[in-house]
Every structure is written in structure tokens, then in C-alpha cells.
Amino acid sequence: MKIKLATVALGALMAAGPAMADLVFPSLSYRTGPYAAGGIPFADGYADYFTLLNERDGGIGGAMTRVLECETGYNTEKGVECYESTKGEGALVYQPLSTGITYQLIPKTTADNIPMHTMGYGRTSAKNGKVFSHTFNYPANYWDGASGAINYLLDANGGDINGKKVALVYHNSAYGKEPIRTLEELSKKHGFDLKTLPVDHPGQEQKSQWLQIRRERPDYVIMWGWGVMNQVAIQEAANIRFPMENFIGVWWSGAQHDVLPAGMAADGYKAITFHAVGDDFPVFDDIQKYVVDTGKAAGAGDQIGTVLYNRGVYAAMLAAEAARTAQEIHGTADITPGMMRDGMEALEITQARMVELGMPNFGPELKVSCENHGGNAMVGVSQWDAAAKEWNLISDFAPTDGDIINALIAEDSGAYAAENGIEERCN
């Protein structure tokens, strides 16, 4: 009832009020540097969705949107500089697109009362909203990704992977190390043998790691890579004839540019995902009509339906829906960053709403709360069809191992709270 009344009030304000300021959504992009191949389509999708809302709907709740892009080159120092130089522009929510930048911005955004959304990356324990008041990582986090990979292996082996050997090939950075603790706990629970193999930035040299894999013959390889590391790993796996159907990456290791260089040798490679693949959604028809065909696309308009373009669109949709929720809660279209935080904390995405948005089954349903900033922890699996040059979902979005993950989140977030003198909220 409160939401409905707020919606009526919002409509009255829109009809009678003065012109509103733009709703500003910063884009900490990386169109340059070693990871540009992944950064460009995400940034395009993010910008194009907000352009769609402006051109088709007149913005969000009557307020036009403005994407404020700042180039980070996937560099932590530049990312912090981008934050400092744009936060005064009315920035409603930051999406850093980097675990390193995220760690630096958690205390800054909290102090500045600006929310941050780290969708599928960043500090996993930020799911605990009792400790991390301004950081959100719905719909899934890295530990969900690790659990999703193991769940897939369990499904493929009739629920039993005891005695199996699993190798983790990971980017030797804060990002790449994120799943290790979770996989260690899962190995204790399910009895598989875990071997970790770090790959130094940028990942072009992996001969020794794959020679070790050839020598030790693991049953499965999980990859936590990014950029050129993914391409090299898939080619090296092909070189030693490691079976692609037993090679599975996290969602940052499962885009078109990761597999295309290997040609047919990449056929059957898999990746965990938290959103749909392909372009068979009404929202993309609208983007084509209102954005690409009118010359307003952020890029060339040729990335629609690719994995990372879709991820950018998905991130923008979640931000826009949180802004809409904030408008309804506070009865104004001209929301502040603090109001946006409230909208993110009250966000609920149902399948019915995704149908209305032209994105049916695009991602799992999710509900955020004060205690839970990470959503419902549902992930699926996609697989590369090299002949068709397309990714296909081969599983439904399914729950991850909450028993293990929630215990790790409580431990890590509790330690962070103790170190930083944070009193838990939501009581």
C-alpha cells in the first residue's frame, strides 16, 4: 500500500513540479588497455539501455538519465580518480567493473552515502548488508560462481565427485583468488582433490601451467580468467587435447572474444552465468529501433546479443529498476544517491517484471533486503557452439551451496566489521 500511494504522489509531482535534474549513472569503463575487448561491449550495453529509456520512455519516472563515462583502463588508481572526479555530479550508483577498484571504493562510497553495485565481482562478503550498508552484489557473487561450477560437476557425475581431480587456473590477482577458499571448503565436503594454478597478468604465458595439467591429468579444469588470459588458456587446453566439455570458466571467462580465436577447438567449452545469452529478447528489438537505427548507440551497434553487451544491459536494467523503486519509496523522481541506496535495498525483480521490460527469463528472480545485498544466489551454465558461433544456456538458474557460502560470508564480513569498528545494522 505504501508503494502504491508513493506512486500516486510521484505522478502528481511529475505533473506539477519544475523541470528535474538528470539521473546520473556513472560508467567506470575500460575501452583501452589489456582488457578492452571485454570492457567495450559492457560499456556499450550499459549506455544503450539508458539511451533506450530516454528515447522510448522519457527516462525513469519522468526524469531523463545521463551516463557519465570515465575511462579507467581497468587500473585501480585510475578507477579511484574517476570516482573522485564524478561523485559530485549527482552520481546515483557506481559499478566499478573491477575487484581492485571495488575494494578501494567500499569505504569511500559508504562515507559519501553513494551506493555501489558490484554485479558478479568485488568483495563477496558485501552480500551481508548488516555490515556493508552501501555495497550490493546481486544477483550472484564469485563464491556462487565457484559453487555453481561444482554443482554442475556434481550433476554430470550423478552427485558424486569424490576422488575426482579439479584444477583451478586463475588470474593471479584479488579477482582470481576470490574462489579459492570456497573451492577448498567444497573439496572437503565433496571429496575432490583441488589443485590451484596461478597465471600472472596479463596471462599470455601459460605453458608451464598447461604442461602441469597434461602431466597431472585432472578430470576437470575451472578457470577464473579475464582478457587475453582466457583466449590463451582455451588454446593451450586445445593444444594438449584437454576435453573442452570438462573445461568450465566463471562468467568473466565466457564471452565471444574468449573462444573465437581457438576456432572449432573451443567447441563444448562451458561457462557459469547469471543472465541469459543471445539476442532473442524484445528489449533488443527496441534498442535496435530507438538507439541503433537512430544513430544514438554508444558503439557500432554490432554487439547486441553478445555476452558482455547483454551483461551491460542487464546491469543498467537493475540500476534503472532500483532508481524506479527509490522514486516510489520517496515520492519523488529527483532522487539522491542516498535514496538510490534505499531503492537498491528494496529491489525485487520478478519474472513478471522482466516480461514487462522485454527481458523474459533474462536472469533469475531476485529480492534484496537490509540483511541480504546479494539476491537469491542463482546461477546457470552456458556452452559454446563453435559451428554456430553462439553461446547456449544448458541449465536453468539454480541455487548455490548456501550452507558453505553463507558461513564464509559471515566469517569474512565479521572480520571486516571488527577491523573497521562497524556495528551491524538491520536490527
Secondary structure, 3 states (H helix, E strand, C coil): CHHHHHHHHHHHHHHHCCCCCCEEEEEEECCCCCCHHHHHHHHHHHHHHHHHHHHHHCCECCECEEEEEEECCCCHHHHHHHHHHHHHHCECCECCCCHHHHHHHHHHHHHHCCCEECCCCCCHHHHECCCCCCEECCCCCHHHHHHHHHHHHHHHCCCCCCCCEEEEEEECCHHHHCCHHHHHHHHHHHCCEEEEEEECCCCCCCHHHHHHHHHHCCCEEEEECCCHHHHHHHHHHHHCCCCHHHEEECHHHCCHHHHHHHHHHHCCCEEEECCCCCCCCHHHHHHHHHHHCCCCCCCCCCCCCCHHHHHHHHHHHHHHHHHHHHHHHHCCCCCCHHHHHHHHHCCEECHHHHHHCCCCCCCCCEECCCCECCCCCEEEEEEEECCCCEEEECCCCEECCHHHHHHHHHHHHHHHHHHHCCCCCCC
